[in-house]
């Protein structure tokens, strides 16, 4: 019979690659992305790709002010990613980060507006933190209860709650608008700065320090604590978790409380620490961007430092090249998309190997020693 040919290309699962091999593939993907971006830039705009890359770098790190802004955006994105990671490790798809941030921000603004003249500064800050964390936790607990009790679809539930949170914020913006008819709140407590976080060195330094401490704590929690272990087990198999005595419903509720609480804290940091105002676009889509940040780092809090920095750099850099070269902002987004496509796509080659067509392996012949000896003619086989 003619030998059977294998497909032109077939995939095989790789064994776990050494860390240097995996990072080598990622580095090659980045180089390939830069080459493709250079070709696209030259063909479509006629600009020098090196000057475009230089402008991107300058837009993110070129001055002290730009460096601090990039650090702030990295910290905010990292904080949201840290909030979503425990739920994702449990395979609970919390897409409600945006709404949980807005609810935390709304609670913060409420304390600053309603209690700004009746509480001293430190007390107002403490109340604002507690209110934001509690609001975010409760907002995340609602879909968690429905998931734990009735196994509802958490993806749709958390996603829909984003719209509810947005409309709540829109309502209270109109209630508290200053001046009336403007449709905006403006800077909250601009004269007294009641409820504002103190400035340490730079207005963004305290935010970055808080997120840095939170990153270390989350890494320890997920890696070394009993709760972190239970989250991993539930994520691997709920049946196994129940078999070993883990109360799955309790883990779901506890984990979503933590996830929502950190999202609420993020909302507090944005209102009381950096923006000092409240709008429906305060989160700016970062609740969804953080999903990609967490996934790129494989839900590792330390790895998310680098993935969030990458996204912040691309965001700042793409905006700068649009301004510097008079290009449509969409061009910067195109370059960002190409780079992210290569970075995300390289994970496929880390996990799988492409094999070109080759002959299908023949079934190995059984060794003669393994063949059962034939019974002698005229004699029956003996059976014990």
matplotlib code that plots the C-alpha trace (Angstrom):
import matplotlib.pyplot as plt

x = [0.0, 1.3, 2.5, 0.0, 1.2, 0.7, -1.0, 1.0, 1.2, 0.2, 0.5, 2.0, 1.8, 5.1, 6.6, 7.1, 9.7, 12.6, 12.0, 14.8, 13.3, 9.8, 11.2, 13.3, 10.1, 8.5, 11.5, 11.4, 7.7, 8.4, 11.2, 8.8, 6.1, 8.5, 9.5, 5.9, 5.1, 8.0, 6.8, 3.2, 4.5, 6.8, 4.1, 1.2, 2.8, 6.3, 7.7, 11.0, 10.0, 12.9, 11.7, 8.2, 9.6, 11.7, 8.6, 6.6, 9.4, 9.6, 5.8, 5.9, 9.3, 10.7, 10.2, 9.8, 6.2, 5.5, 7.3, 5.1, 1.9, 3.0, 3.7, 0.2, -1.5, 0.5, -0.4, -4.2, -4.2, -2.2, -4.6, -7.6, -5.7, -4.9, -8.6, -9.7, -7.0, -8.5, -11.8, -10.1, -7.9, -11.2, -12.5, -15.1, -15.2, -15.7, -16.2, -17.7, -14.5, -15.6, -18.9, -17.2, -14.7, -17.5, -19.5, -16.4, -15.8, -19.4, -19.1, -15.9, -17.5, -20.5, -18.4, -16.4, -19.4, -21.8, -19.3, -16.6, -17.6, -18.4, -15.5, -11.8, -9.4, -8.0, -11.5, -13.0, -10.2, -10.8, -14.6, -14.0, -11.8, -14.2, -17.2, -15.4, -14.2, -17.6, -19.5, -17.2, -17.4, -21.2, -21.5, -19.3, -21.1, -24.5, -23.5, -21.4, -24.5, -26.5, -23.6, -23.2, -26.9, -28.4, -25.3, -26.2, -23.9, -21.4, -20.0, -23.4, -24.3, -21.2, -21.2, -24.8, -24.0, -21.5, -24.4, -26.4, -23.3, -22.8, -26.4, -26.2, -23.1, -24.9, -27.8, -25.7, -23.6, -26.7, -27.7, -24.4, -23.5, -21.5, -22.5, -26.1, -26.8, -23.2, -23.8, -20.5, -19.4, -16.2, -13.3, -14.7, -13.8, -11.4, -10.9, -10.7, -9.3, -11.4, -11.0, -8.1, -5.2, -2.0, 0.7, 4.0, 6.8, 4.7, 0.9, 1.1, 3.7, 1.3, -0.9, 2.1, 3.3, -0.2, -0.4, 3.1, 2.3, -1.0, 0.9, 3.2, 0.3, -1.8, 1.2, 1.6, -2.2, -2.5, 0.8, 1.2, -2.2, -4.9, -7.4, -5.2, -4.8, -8.6, -9.1, -6.7, -8.4, -11.9, -10.6, -9.2, -12.3, -15.3, -15.9, -12.4, -12.8, -16.0, -14.4, -11.6, -14.0, -13.7, -17.0, -17.1, -20.0, -18.1, -14.9, -16.9, -18.5, -15.2, -13.2, -15.7, -15.9, -12.1, -12.2, -14.9, -13.2, -10.0, -12.0, -13.7, -10.3, -9.2, -12.2, -11.3, -7.7, -8.9, -11.4, -9.5, -6.0, -5.7, -8.8, -10.8, -14.0, -16.6, -17.7, -19.3, -16.1, -13.8, -12.6, -12.1, -12.5, -9.6, -11.8, -11.7, -8.1, -7.1, -8.5, -5.8, -3.2, -4.0, -4.1, -0.8, 0.9, -0.9, -2.6, 0.7, 0.7, 4.5, 4.2, 1.3, 3.7, 5.4, 2.2, 0.5, 3.6, 3.6, 0.0, 0.5, 3.6, 1.7, -1.2, 1.0, 3.3, 0.5, -1.0, 2.3, 3.0, -0.5, 0.3, 3.9, 3.3, -0.3, -1.7, -5.1, -5.1, -6.3, -2.8, -1.3, -4.0, -3.0, 0.6, -0.6, -2.8, 0.0, 2.3, -0.3, -1.2, 2.3, 2.8, -0.5, 0.1, 3.5, 1.9, 0.6, 4.1, 5.2, 2.5, 2.5, 5.0, 4.3, 5.5, 5.9, 4.7, 6.4, 5.7, 3.2, 5.0, 4.6, 3.1, 6.1, 6.2, 5.8, 9.1, 9.3, 9.6, 6.2, 4.4, 2.5, 4.2, 2.2, 1.0, 2.8, 0.8, -1.2, -0.9, -3.3, -2.2, -2.0, -3.9, -3.2]
y = [0.0, 3.5, 5.4, 7.8, 11.4, 13.7, 17.1, 19.9, 21.6, 20.1, 21.3, 19.6, 20.6, 21.8, 20.7, 23.5, 25.7, 27.1, 30.7, 31.9, 30.2, 31.6, 35.1, 34.6, 34.0, 37.1, 39.2, 37.9, 38.8, 42.4, 42.7, 41.4, 43.8, 46.8, 45.7, 45.4, 48.8, 50.3, 49.0, 50.2, 53.6, 54.0, 52.9, 54.9, 58.1, 58.3, 59.1, 57.7, 54.8, 55.5, 59.0, 57.7, 55.2, 58.0, 60.2, 57.4, 56.9, 60.7, 60.9, 58.4, 59.1, 62.3, 64.7, 64.4, 65.3, 62.7, 60.1, 60.8, 60.7, 57.4, 56.1, 57.2, 55.5, 52.4, 52.3, 52.8, 50.0, 47.8, 48.4, 47.4, 44.3, 43.3, 43.6, 41.4, 38.7, 36.7, 36.3, 35.3, 32.7, 31.2, 31.3, 33.8, 36.2, 39.5, 42.1, 44.5, 46.3, 49.5, 49.6, 48.7, 51.5, 54.0, 53.0, 53.4, 56.8, 57.8, 56.8, 58.9, 61.9, 61.6, 61.7, 64.6, 66.7, 65.8, 65.6, 68.0, 70.7, 68.6, 66.2, 67.0, 66.1, 62.7, 61.5, 62.5, 60.6, 57.5, 57.6, 58.1, 55.0, 52.9, 54.0, 53.4, 49.9, 49.0, 50.3, 48.4, 45.2, 45.3, 46.0, 42.9, 40.8, 41.0, 39.0, 36.7, 35.8, 35.0, 32.9, 31.0, 30.3, 30.0, 29.6, 32.6, 33.8, 36.0, 37.5, 39.0, 39.9, 41.9, 43.5, 44.7, 46.2, 48.5, 50.3, 50.5, 52.1, 54.5, 55.7, 56.1, 58.3, 60.3, 60.9, 62.2, 64.3, 66.2, 66.4, 67.8, 69.8, 73.0, 75.4, 74.4, 73.5, 72.7, 68.9, 68.5, 68.5, 70.4, 70.1, 68.9, 71.0, 73.0, 75.8, 73.7, 70.5, 68.6, 64.8, 65.2, 62.8, 64.6, 65.2, 63.5, 64.8, 64.5, 64.4, 60.9, 59.4, 58.3, 56.6, 54.7, 53.7, 52.4, 50.3, 49.0, 47.8, 46.3, 44.4, 42.7, 41.9, 40.4, 38.3, 36.9, 36.3, 34.4, 32.4, 31.6, 31.9, 29.3, 31.5, 31.8, 28.0, 27.6, 30.0, 28.0, 24.7, 26.1, 27.5, 24.1, 22.1, 22.9, 19.1, 18.5, 21.5, 20.1, 16.7, 18.0, 19.9, 23.4, 25.4, 26.7, 29.2, 30.7, 31.1, 32.8, 35.3, 36.0, 36.4, 38.7, 40.8, 41.2, 42.0, 44.6, 46.2, 46.8, 48.2, 50.5, 51.5, 52.4, 54.6, 56.3, 56.9, 58.4, 60.9, 61.8, 61.3, 62.4, 63.7, 65.3, 65.1, 62.6, 61.8, 58.8, 58.4, 58.5, 54.9, 55.5, 51.8, 50.8, 48.2, 46.3, 47.0, 45.6, 42.2, 42.1, 43.3, 40.5, 37.9, 39.0, 38.4, 35.0, 36.5, 36.9, 40.2, 40.7, 40.2, 42.6, 45.4, 45.0, 44.4, 47.5, 49.5, 48.3, 49.3, 52.7, 53.3, 52.4, 54.6, 57.6, 57.0, 56.7, 60.0, 61.7, 60.7, 61.8, 65.2, 65.5, 64.5, 65.8, 62.3, 61.0, 59.4, 56.2, 55.8, 55.5, 53.0, 50.9, 50.7, 49.8, 47.1, 45.6, 45.4, 43.9, 41.4, 40.1, 40.0, 38.1, 35.9, 34.8, 32.9, 30.5, 29.6, 29.2, 26.6, 24.9, 23.9, 24.0, 20.9, 20.8, 17.9, 14.6, 11.0, 9.7, 7.6, 3.9, 1.8, 0.1, -3.7, -5.8, -7.3, -11.0, -11.5, -9.9, -12.2, -15.1, -18.4, -20.7, -23.9, -27.0, -29.0, -31.8, -30.4, -28.3, -25.1, -25.6, -23.2, -22.6]
z = [0.0, -0.7, 2.3, 3.8, 3.8, 6.7, 6.2, 4.8, 8.2, 11.5, 15.1, 18.0, 21.6, 23.0, 26.2, 28.7, 27.2, 29.3, 30.3, 28.0, 25.0, 25.7, 26.1, 23.0, 21.0, 22.6, 21.7, 18.1, 17.9, 19.1, 16.4, 13.7, 14.9, 14.6, 11.1, 10.0, 11.6, 9.8, 6.4, 7.1, 8.2, 5.1, 2.6, 4.0, 5.2, 3.7, 7.1, 8.5, 10.8, 13.2, 13.7, 14.4, 17.0, 18.6, 18.8, 20.5, 23.1, 23.6, 24.0, 26.9, 28.6, 26.9, 29.8, 33.6, 33.3, 30.6, 32.7, 35.7, 33.5, 32.0, 35.5, 36.6, 33.7, 34.3, 38.0, 37.3, 34.6, 36.9, 39.8, 37.7, 36.5, 40.0, 40.9, 38.0, 38.4, 41.4, 39.6, 36.3, 38.1, 39.3, 35.7, 36.8, 33.9, 35.6, 32.8, 35.3, 36.3, 34.6, 36.6, 39.8, 39.3, 38.6, 41.7, 43.8, 42.2, 42.8, 46.5, 46.8, 45.2, 47.5, 50.6, 49.3, 48.3, 51.2, 54.0, 52.8, 55.2, 58.3, 58.6, 59.2, 56.4, 57.7, 58.7, 55.3, 53.6, 55.7, 55.2, 51.4, 51.3, 53.2, 51.2, 47.8, 48.8, 50.2, 47.1, 44.7, 46.8, 46.9, 43.2, 42.5, 45.1, 43.2, 40.2, 42.5, 44.5, 41.4, 40.0, 43.3, 43.9, 40.4, 38.1, 36.0, 33.2, 35.0, 31.8, 30.7, 34.2, 35.1, 31.6, 31.9, 35.4, 33.8, 32.0, 35.3, 37.0, 34.1, 34.3, 38.1, 37.7, 34.9, 37.2, 40.1, 37.9, 37.0, 40.7, 41.7, 38.6, 39.0, 37.7, 37.1, 33.5, 32.7, 32.8, 34.8, 38.4, 37.8, 40.3, 43.6, 46.6, 44.5, 47.1, 50.3, 48.7, 51.3, 50.8, 48.4, 49.0, 50.1, 47.6, 48.4, 46.2, 43.0, 42.7, 41.3, 43.6, 46.3, 43.8, 42.4, 45.8, 46.8, 43.7, 44.2, 47.7, 46.4, 43.7, 46.3, 48.6, 45.7, 44.6, 48.1, 48.5, 45.2, 45.5, 49.2, 51.0, 51.5, 49.8, 46.7, 46.6, 46.8, 43.9, 41.8, 42.6, 41.9, 38.6, 37.6, 38.5, 40.7, 41.1, 42.4, 44.7, 46.2, 46.5, 48.6, 50.8, 49.4, 49.5, 46.0, 46.6, 49.5, 47.3, 44.6, 46.9, 48.8, 45.6, 43.9, 47.1, 46.9, 43.1, 43.5, 46.6, 44.6, 41.7, 44.2, 45.6, 42.0, 41.7, 44.9, 43.8, 40.5, 42.2, 45.4, 44.1, 40.4, 38.7, 41.6, 39.5, 38.4, 34.9, 33.2, 31.2, 34.2, 33.7, 30.0, 29.0, 31.2, 32.8, 29.5, 28.6, 32.0, 30.8, 28.1, 30.6, 33.0, 30.2, 28.7, 32.1, 32.5, 35.6, 37.4, 39.4, 38.9, 35.1, 35.0, 35.9, 32.5, 30.5, 31.9, 31.3, 27.7, 27.1, 28.8, 26.6, 23.4, 24.4, 25.2, 22.2, 19.6, 20.8, 20.5, 16.9, 15.9, 17.3, 16.1, 12.5, 12.1, 11.5, 12.4, 15.8, 14.1, 12.6, 16.1, 17.0, 13.9, 15.0, 18.5, 17.1, 15.0, 18.0, 20.3, 17.5, 17.4, 21.1, 21.7, 18.7, 19.8, 22.8, 20.2, 19.1, 22.8, 23.3, 19.9, 17.3, 13.5, 11.6, 7.9, 5.8, 6.4, 6.1, 8.6, 11.1, 10.6, 13.3, 15.0, 14.5, 17.7, 18.9, 18.3, 22.1, 22.6, 20.1, 21.7, 20.8, 18.6, 20.1, 18.7, 16.2, 17.6, 21.1, 23.1, 24.9, 28.6, 30.8, 34.4]

ax = plt.figure().add_subplot(projection="3d")
ax.plot(x, y, z, "-o")
ax.set_aspect("equal")
plt.show()
